[in-house]
Amino acid sequence: MTVSPVIRQRRIPIDVKVFLFVNAGGRCEFDGCNKYLLRHHLTKTEGNYADMAHIVGFSKGGPRGGHASRPEDIHEPRNLMLVCRDCHKLIDDAPETYSVTTLKEYKRRHEKRIHHVTGLGPDMKTAVVQLKANIGSHAVEIPASQVTEAVAPRYPKSIPGTLIDLTGINVENEAYYRTAAQEIKRRVARIYEPEMEVIVTRHVSLFALAPIPLLVYLGSQLSNKIPVDPYQRHRNPEGWTWKRKGVPVDYEFRLLRAGKDRKKVALTLSMSGTIHLEDLPGAISSGFHVYEITLKGKTPNPGFLNLREDLARFGEIYRQALRIIQANHGTLKELHLFLAVPAPVAVFCGKELFPKVDPDLLVYDFDKARGGYSFALKIERSDES
């Protein structure tokens, strides 16, 4: 058998180019970039704006060129990455940082995702809705790659989807919560208008990070006629994808303190942290009955919510708690709500209330300066869309 000579020219065969473009989906394979390379990002002019970078360098003296895994055919598809020109310069200027192993992993993950996404049917589309607000002094950006990974096997109708951005509202203003709630109400109403993504897909994937009272209010505005999947921000590893393995969380509902007035009721949710009776404001006097939902057999902690099932189980006990409160206290006009919970739980608290059945919610927020809770927002059942 005659062995083909090693290719020494820089020209990459056309079939290899086609193969690479298809596998990369026409997008930059550098981890997190994902730039579309067949249209100029600014002018939208169609064209080929891609580079084909060698993982093991074309020449032995080039970036990563002396690696032990150097293939006989330097232009084989496994040794090429489709990248934008900025990322090409970056990886070749810093070959010690962007090693052969690192670049192969970038390529593997990108092409695996493209293969998965392009294999999905049209019935798996979802409308992404993001709520972003300042928490403390900054807002968290959600990378598009994390959104795409989290919603799989569905895929986004568009990225970033509908963005409800509250970062321009002054958090120091006394009217902050009222102003932010009005903006949420206005923007959520728009997503349910005809021909909007939510109506087309009939499914919502929700990514929300905001102060707790606003998350509860957001939930109160979401329609129960279209399914909503809320996502949780995880820190280990960083991302928004629900875990697929783990032991589900159990919850318990109990009376913390019996009060003197049957019509005065407060509910605390001690999950991300513990809410003590002494943390409650003076207005929640001895006349109030105080109930609690907390983790069963576990200390409240910020990382407890990992599985979709954990959220579903919370929904069950939350609805059960509201019915027990109703049985014990009759028709309540107001329920005072104190939350130490992850974002999806807060959204659920607003979404799962029923007009003419459940009371208005008086939602409190933790005030670090005062070391306790203060009233933030009233959510009236007539506000539900």
C-alpha positions as CSV (number, residue, x, y, z in Angstrom):
1,M,0.0,0.0,0.0
2,T,1.3,3.4,-0.9
3,V,1.2,5.9,1.9
4,S,0.1,9.4,1.0
5,P,2.7,12.1,1.7
6,V,2.1,14.5,4.6
7,I,0.3,17.6,3.4
8,R,2.7,20.6,3.5
9,Q,0.5,23.3,2.0
10,R,-1.7,25.5,4.0
11,R,-4.8,25.1,1.7
12,I,-7.4,23.1,3.6
13,P,-9.4,20.7,1.3
14,I,-12.9,21.9,0.6
15,D,-14.6,18.8,2.0
16,V,-12.8,19.3,5.3
17,K,-14.0,22.9,5.4
18,V,-17.6,21.8,4.8
19,F,-17.3,19.1,7.4
20,L,-16.0,21.6,10.0
21,F,-18.6,24.3,9.2
22,V,-21.4,21.8,9.6
23,N,-20.1,20.3,12.8
24,A,-19.6,23.7,14.3
25,G,-22.9,25.1,13.2
26,G,-21.1,28.0,11.6
27,R,-20.2,29.4,15.0
28,C,-17.0,30.0,16.9
29,E,-15.9,27.0,18.9
30,F,-13.9,28.9,21.5
31,D,-15.6,28.1,24.8
32,G,-18.3,30.7,25.5
33,C,-17.9,32.8,22.3
34,N,-20.3,31.1,19.9
35,K,-20.2,34.0,17.4
36,Y,-22.0,33.3,14.2
37,L,-19.4,33.4,11.4
38,L,-21.4,33.7,8.2
39,R,-22.7,37.2,8.9
40,H,-20.8,40.2,10.1
41,H,-21.8,40.9,13.7
42,L,-22.2,44.6,13.2
43,T,-23.3,45.3,9.6
44,K,-25.1,41.9,9.2
45,T,-23.4,41.5,5.8
46,E,-23.4,37.8,4.8
47,G,-20.0,36.3,4.1
48,N,-17.4,34.0,5.5
49,Y,-15.8,35.6,8.6
50,A,-14.3,32.4,10.0
51,D,-10.8,31.2,10.6
52,M,-9.8,27.5,10.7
53,A,-7.3,27.2,13.5
54,H,-5.0,24.2,13.9
55,I,-5.1,22.7,17.3
56,V,-1.6,21.2,16.8
57,G,0.1,23.9,14.8
58,F,0.5,23.7,11.0
59,S,4.3,24.1,11.5
60,K,6.3,22.4,14.2
61,G,7.6,25.7,15.3
62,G,4.2,27.3,15.5
63,P,1.7,27.4,18.4
64,R,1.4,23.9,19.8
65,G,3.2,22.6,16.7
66,G,5.6,20.4,18.6
67,H,2.9,18.4,20.5
68,A,3.4,14.7,20.7
69,S,0.0,14.0,19.2
70,R,0.9,15.7,15.9
71,P,-1.2,14.0,13.2
72,E,0.1,12.8,9.9
73,D,-2.5,14.8,8.1
74,I,-2.3,18.2,9.8
75,H,-5.5,19.3,8.1
76,E,-7.6,16.4,9.4
77,P,-11.0,17.7,10.9
78,R,-10.1,16.5,14.4
79,N,-7.2,18.9,14.4
80,L,-9.2,22.0,13.3
81,M,-11.4,24.4,15.1
82,L,-13.8,26.9,13.5
83,V,-13.1,30.2,15.3
84,C,-13.5,33.9,14.9
85,R,-10.4,36.0,14.1
86,D,-10.2,37.4,17.6
87,C,-10.3,34.0,19.3
88,H,-7.8,32.7,16.7
89,K,-5.3,35.4,17.7
90,L,-6.0,34.7,21.4
91,I,-5.3,31.0,21.3
92,D,-2.2,31.4,19.1
93,D,-0.7,34.2,21.2
94,A,-1.1,32.1,24.4
95,P,-0.4,28.5,23.5
96,E,0.6,27.7,27.1
97,T,-2.9,28.8,28.3
98,Y,-4.8,27.3,25.4
99,S,-3.1,23.9,25.1
100,V,-4.0,21.0,22.8
101,T,-6.0,19.3,25.6
102,T,-7.9,22.5,26.3
103,L,-8.8,23.3,22.7
104,K,-9.8,19.7,22.0
105,E,-12.2,19.9,25.0
106,Y,-13.6,23.2,23.7
107,K,-14.2,21.6,20.3
108,R,-15.8,18.5,21.8
109,R,-18.2,20.4,23.9
110,H,-19.2,22.8,21.2
111,E,-19.8,20.2,18.5
112,K,-21.7,18.0,21.0
113,R,-24.1,20.9,21.8
114,I,-24.5,21.8,18.1
115,H,-25.3,18.1,17.3
116,H,-27.9,18.0,20.1
117,V,-29.6,21.3,19.3
118,T,-29.9,20.7,15.5
119,G,-31.5,17.3,16.3
120,L,-34.4,18.8,18.2
121,G,-37.9,19.1,16.7
122,P,-39.9,22.3,16.4
123,D,-42.3,21.2,19.2
124,M,-39.5,21.6,21.7
125,K,-39.1,25.3,21.4
126,T,-39.4,27.5,24.5
127,A,-39.7,31.2,25.1
128,V,-36.9,32.4,27.4
129,V,-37.9,35.1,29.9
130,Q,-35.2,36.8,32.0
131,L,-35.7,39.1,35.0
132,K,-32.6,41.1,35.9
133,A,-32.4,43.5,38.8
134,N,-29.6,44.9,41.0
135,I,-29.0,42.7,44.1
136,G,-26.8,44.7,46.4
137,S,-24.7,46.8,44.0
138,H,-24.7,44.6,40.9
139,A,-26.8,42.5,38.5
140,V,-25.8,39.0,37.3
141,E,-25.5,38.4,33.6
142,I,-26.6,35.0,32.3
143,P,-24.4,33.6,29.5
144,A,-26.4,32.4,26.4
145,S,-24.5,29.1,26.6
146,Q,-25.8,28.4,30.1
147,V,-29.4,29.2,29.0
148,T,-29.2,26.8,26.1
149,E,-27.7,24.1,28.2
150,A,-30.3,24.5,31.0
151,V,-33.4,24.4,28.8
152,A,-32.4,21.2,26.9
153,P,-34.0,19.1,25.5
154,R,-36.0,22.2,24.7
155,Y,-34.3,25.0,22.8
156,P,-34.8,28.7,22.9
157,K,-37.0,30.5,20.4
158,S,-34.4,33.3,20.7
159,I,-31.6,34.4,23.0
160,P,-31.7,36.3,25.3
161,G,-35.5,36.1,24.7
162,T,-37.6,38.6,26.6
163,L,-35.5,40.6,29.1
164,I,-37.2,42.5,31.9
165,D,-34.4,44.7,33.0
166,L,-34.9,46.6,36.3
167,T,-31.3,47.7,36.7
168,G,-32.0,51.3,35.7
169,I,-34.4,51.8,38.7
170,N,-32.8,53.5,41.7
171,V,-32.8,51.0,44.5
172,E,-32.3,53.8,47.0
173,N,-35.6,55.4,46.1
174,E,-38.4,54.8,48.6
175,A,-40.7,53.9,45.7
176,Y,-38.3,51.3,44.3
177,Y,-40.5,48.2,44.9
178,R,-43.7,49.9,43.6
179,T,-41.9,51.3,40.5
180,A,-40.2,47.9,39.8
181,A,-43.5,46.1,40.2
182,Q,-45.3,48.4,37.7
183,E,-42.5,47.7,35.2
184,I,-42.8,43.9,35.7
185,K,-46.6,44.1,35.3
186,R,-46.2,46.1,32.1
187,R,-43.5,43.8,30.6
188,V,-45.2,40.5,31.5
189,A,-48.5,41.6,30.0
190,R,-46.7,42.2,26.7
191,I,-45.3,38.6,26.6
192,Y,-48.8,37.2,26.4
193,E,-49.8,39.4,23.4
194,P,-50.6,37.6,20.1
195,E,-47.7,36.5,18.0
196,M,-45.2,36.9,20.9
197,E,-42.8,34.1,21.6
198,V,-44.7,32.8,24.6
199,I,-47.9,32.5,22.6
200,V,-46.1,30.8,19.7
201,T,-44.2,28.2,21.8
202,R,-46.8,27.8,24.6
203,H,-44.0,27.3,27.0
204,V,-41.8,29.6,29.2
205,S,-38.3,29.0,30.5
206,L,-37.8,31.5,33.4
207,F,-34.4,32.8,34.5
208,A,-34.9,35.4,37.3
209,L,-32.5,37.1,39.8
210,A,-34.0,40.0,41.8
211,P,-34.9,40.9,45.3
212,I,-37.3,38.4,46.8
213,P,-40.4,40.6,46.9
214,L,-40.1,41.3,43.1
215,L,-39.7,37.6,42.4
216,V,-43.0,36.9,44.3
217,Y,-44.7,39.7,42.3
218,L,-43.3,38.3,39.0
219,G,-44.9,34.9,39.9
220,S,-48.2,36.6,40.6
221,Q,-48.2,38.1,37.0
222,L,-47.5,34.8,35.2
223,S,-50.4,33.1,33.5
224,N,-51.4,29.6,34.7
225,K,-52.6,28.9,31.2
226,I,-49.1,28.4,29.8
227,P,-46.5,26.2,31.5
228,V,-43.6,27.9,33.2
229,D,-40.3,26.2,34.0
230,P,-38.2,28.3,36.5
231,Y,-34.5,27.7,36.7
232,Q,-32.1,28.0,39.7
233,R,-28.7,29.4,39.6
234,H,-26.2,26.8,40.9
235,R,-22.7,27.6,42.1
236,N,-21.0,24.2,42.0
237,P,-20.6,23.8,39.2
238,E,-21.6,27.3,38.0
239,G,-24.7,27.2,35.8
240,W,-28.5,27.0,35.6
241,T,-29.0,23.3,34.7
242,W,-31.1,21.3,37.1
243,K,-29.2,18.3,38.6
244,R,-30.2,14.9,37.4
245,K,-29.1,12.9,40.4
246,G,-29.4,13.4,44.1
247,V,-31.6,12.8,47.1
248,P,-34.8,14.9,46.9
249,V,-35.5,17.4,49.7
250,D,-38.4,17.0,52.2
251,Y,-40.2,19.9,53.8
252,E,-42.3,20.4,56.9
253,F,-45.0,22.8,57.8
254,R,-45.6,23.8,61.5
255,L,-47.0,26.4,63.8
256,L,-44.1,28.4,65.3
257,R,-46.2,30.6,67.6
258,A,-49.9,30.8,68.4
259,G,-51.4,34.3,68.5
260,K,-54.3,36.0,70.1
261,D,-56.1,37.2,66.9
262,R,-57.5,34.6,64.6
263,K,-57.3,36.9,61.6
264,K,-53.6,37.9,61.9
265,V,-51.3,35.3,60.3
266,A,-47.7,35.3,59.2
267,L,-45.9,32.6,57.2
268,T,-42.1,32.2,57.2
269,L,-40.1,30.1,54.7
270,S,-36.8,29.1,56.3
271,M,-35.0,27.3,53.5
272,S,-31.9,29.2,52.3
273,G,-31.5,30.4,55.9
274,T,-33.4,30.4,59.2
275,I,-35.9,33.1,60.0
276,H,-36.1,33.5,63.8
277,L,-39.1,35.0,65.5
278,E,-36.9,37.8,66.8
279,D,-36.1,38.7,63.1
280,L,-39.7,39.7,62.5
281,P,-40.6,43.4,62.8
282,G,-42.5,44.7,65.8
283,A,-45.7,44.9,63.8
284,I,-45.9,41.1,63.9
285,S,-46.9,41.3,67.5
286,S,-48.0,38.6,69.9
287,G,-51.4,38.8,68.3
288,F,-50.1,37.0,65.2
289,H,-50.1,33.3,64.5
290,V,-46.8,32.5,62.9
291,Y,-46.4,29.4,60.7
292,E,-43.2,28.1,59.1
293,I,-42.3,25.9,56.1
294,T,-38.7,24.6,56.4
295,L,-36.4,21.8,55.4
296,K,-37.2,18.5,57.1
297,G,-34.1,16.9,58.8
298,K,-31.7,19.5,57.3
299,T,-30.3,22.8,58.3
300,P,-31.5,25.6,56.0
301,N,-28.8,26.4,53.5
302,P,-28.5,28.3,50.1
303,G,-27.5,25.2,48.1
304,F,-30.4,22.9,49.0
305,L,-32.4,23.3,45.7
306,N,-30.8,21.1,43.1
307,L,-33.5,19.0,41.5
308,R,-36.7,19.8,39.7
309,E,-38.4,17.5,42.1
310,D,-37.3,19.7,45.0
311,L,-39.3,22.6,43.6
312,A,-42.3,20.3,42.8
313,R,-42.3,19.0,46.4
314,F,-42.2,22.6,47.7
315,G,-45.2,23.4,45.6
316,E,-47.2,20.5,47.2
317,I,-46.5,21.6,50.8
318,Y,-47.0,25.3,50.0
319,R,-50.5,24.6,48.6
320,Q,-51.2,22.3,51.6
321,A,-50.0,25.0,54.0
322,L,-52.3,27.6,52.5
323,R,-55.3,25.3,52.8
324,I,-54.5,24.5,56.4
325,I,-54.2,28.2,57.2
326,Q,-57.5,28.7,55.5
327,A,-59.1,25.9,57.5
328,N,-57.7,27.3,60.8
329,H,-58.4,31.0,60.2
330,G,-61.2,31.2,57.7
331,T,-61.1,33.7,54.9
332,L,-58.1,36.0,55.4
333,K,-57.7,39.4,53.9
334,E,-53.9,39.4,54.2
335,L,-51.1,37.0,54.8
336,H,-47.7,38.4,55.9
337,L,-44.9,36.6,54.1
338,F,-41.2,36.3,55.1
339,L,-38.9,34.5,52.8
340,A,-35.4,33.1,53.0
341,V,-35.6,31.1,49.8
342,P,-34.0,30.6,46.3
343,A,-35.5,32.6,43.4
344,P,-37.7,29.8,41.9
345,V,-39.4,29.2,45.2
346,A,-40.1,32.9,45.6
347,V,-41.7,33.0,42.1
348,F,-43.7,29.9,42.9
349,C,-45.1,31.7,46.0
350,G,-46.7,34.3,43.9
351,K,-47.7,32.1,41.0
352,E,-49.6,29.5,43.0
353,L,-52.2,31.8,44.6
354,F,-55.8,31.8,43.5
355,P,-58.0,34.9,43.2
356,K,-61.0,35.0,45.5
357,V,-59.6,32.1,47.5
358,D,-56.1,33.1,48.8
359,P,-55.4,36.3,50.7
360,D,-53.3,39.3,49.5
361,L,-49.7,38.9,50.3
362,L,-47.7,41.4,52.3
363,V,-44.2,40.6,51.4
364,Y,-41.2,41.6,53.5
365,D,-37.6,41.9,52.6
366,F,-34.5,41.4,54.8
367,D,-32.9,44.6,55.7
368,K,-29.2,44.1,56.4
369,A,-28.8,47.5,58.0
370,R,-31.5,46.8,60.5
371,G,-30.7,43.1,60.9
372,G,-34.4,42.1,60.3
373,Y,-37.3,42.3,58.0
374,S,-39.2,45.3,56.8
375,F,-42.4,45.6,54.6
376,A,-41.6,45.9,50.9
377,L,-44.6,45.1,48.7
378,K,-48.3,44.3,48.7
379,I,-49.4,41.8,46.1
380,E,-53.2,41.9,45.6
381,R,-54.9,39.0,44.1
382,S,-56.7,41.3,41.7
383,D,-53.3,41.9,40.1
384,E,-53.0,38.4,38.8
385,S,-53.0,38.2,35.0
